[in-house]
Structure formats: structure tokens, C-alpha cells
């Protein structure tokens, strides 16, 4: 019922958009009615142009997310398991984490150019910090009694990692990756808008310069729908991977 209420609000806002343009509440050539936007979006999707650009954006977001998440998991575990690594790497992470992504793009353009390498770098960098911090928090919160008991029983370090540390840290890792998923899509589009000749971000800029408002808004709606679908898909995967975690939470363990 709560989700239905949310969709009713979305539908109401879309109807308000249509009415504001059709009834003259907003008089502007750059505020087309929703029906015109949907028609333009369907035409661009049918032609394949918008679909190809969206596929390129999603591919770069997926690759960058994978690279950043892998590096974040490794860094987070290292900081949690080694005090020396935490003391040396922690200040660097906290120093770079607040830097806005648009501020990083100009030097990366000078270093990597405007091709996919630059876009993948900023996506991976944006995905790195949430995953690294979540992984660090998860691994650091593992009950030390469990680890000490396993060591007392002579369990090897690699088995402690697989049987105790990793399962306890996995919910935190997935939470960080879920945050990074949205960041990867946002940062990827921003990178395409600033530098590049492909992707849906570049398409948005082209439609803006061409004063083709319906196509521009249609691309934004496609991005919104894609982001929602990715988030719901990730939640479904998360529930499959963490079925034991949800059951334990329900039982109050």
C-alpha cells in the first residue's frame, strides 16, 4: 500500500506536468507537455539512437562500479584487519572523499583524455569511497570473541576470513555498493556531459543546444526509469545473497 501511494504521487506529478503545459499554466517553448515528451522518447527508442546511448552509459557505469567496488572492498578489509594500513590509508581516504567529482574531471582529462578511460576512472573513484568505508565498518564490527575462539581452536586465518569476517561484512559491502550504484550512473552521465561524444549525457547536451526540449526531457525520464530498475534489481540480488541475514534479523539474533 505504501508503494502504491508513492506511485500515485508520481502519477499525479506527471498529470500536473501535462496540465501545466496544455492549460497554459507554464508558457514556455522549453516546457513541452508530457505527451509530447513520451512521443519523442518512443520515437528515439524505436530508432535505436537513445537505446544505444543508454547502453553505452550503463556499460561504463557497470565497469567503473566493478573496478571501484573491488578496490573498495580490498582497501576496507585491509584497513579493518591491519592497524598500520588504517593509519596510513585512512587519512588519504578522508582527504579525497569530500572532493566533488566535477573538480576531478579537468585534471583527469589532462591525464587520460576524453575517452572511456577518463569516464571509467571517475566512476570507479566515486564508487570506491562508499564501498571502502562500508567494508571497513563491517569488518571492524565483527565480534572479536568469535575470531579469538576460532584462533584458539587452530582455525587458519583464511578460513576465519571466509567463515566469519566475510559473511559479517557482506551486508555492509552490499549497502555500500547500492549507494555506489546510483553514484556510478550519475557520475557517468556528468562525465559524458562535460567531455565525450557518446552516451546519454552527451545526448542531453546535444538536445539542449539544438533546443529540442521533448527529446531532452525524454532522455531524463529514460535515465530515471533506468536508475529505478537498476536499484530494484540490486535489491532483489541483495535479498537473494543475504537471505540468511534477513532471517536472523527477523528472529532478533
PyMOL commands that set and color helices and strands:
alter all, ss='L'
color gray80, all
select helices_A, chain A and resi 2-22+34-47+49-81+83-97+101-112+116-140+144-152+157-194+199-209+213-241+243-250
alter helices_A, ss='H'
color red, helices_A
deselect
rebuild
show_as cartoon
